[in-house]
């Protein structure tokens, strides 16, 4: 059985590892941090650390203690919107295949 079917987060960690390998040669002037989110909202560990740190820094400047929660909520909404887009595109391709030729 696939490990992703047994434990939440396995697919996100695998996707993050693939992204790290893909961008391993990126210029050292940039900091690359992979962010991978599973369909049901599980983030890879480094993305959780990044969003937590960003949330703390934003909170320190804005005096809004919920900034970390807002970041995670916003990312989750983006995943949901993208999933809807993929779903709609798939059904459109099935219903109107001539549009995609």
Residue pairs with C-beta under 8 A, 6 or more apart in sequence:
3 10
4 10
4 11
4 14
8 38
8 40
8 42
9 38
9 42
9 43
9 44
9 45
11 36
11 38
11 42
12 36
12 37
12 38
12 42
12 43
12 44
12 47
13 36
13 44
13 45
15 34
15 36
15 44
16 34
16 35
16 36
16 44
16 45
16 46
16 47
17 34
19 34
19 36
20 32
20 34
23 32
23 34
26 32
33 46
33 47
33 50
34 44
34 46
34 47
35 43
35 44
35 47
35 50
35 75
36 43
36 44
36 47
37 43
37 44
37 47
37 75
37 76
37 79
39 79
39 83
41 76
41 79
43 51
43 72
43 75
51 68
51 71
51 72
51 75
52 68
54 68
54 71
55 67
55 68
55 69
55 70
55 71
55 72
56 67
56 68
58 64
58 67
58 71
59 65
59 66
59 67
59 68
64 70
92 99
93 99
93 100
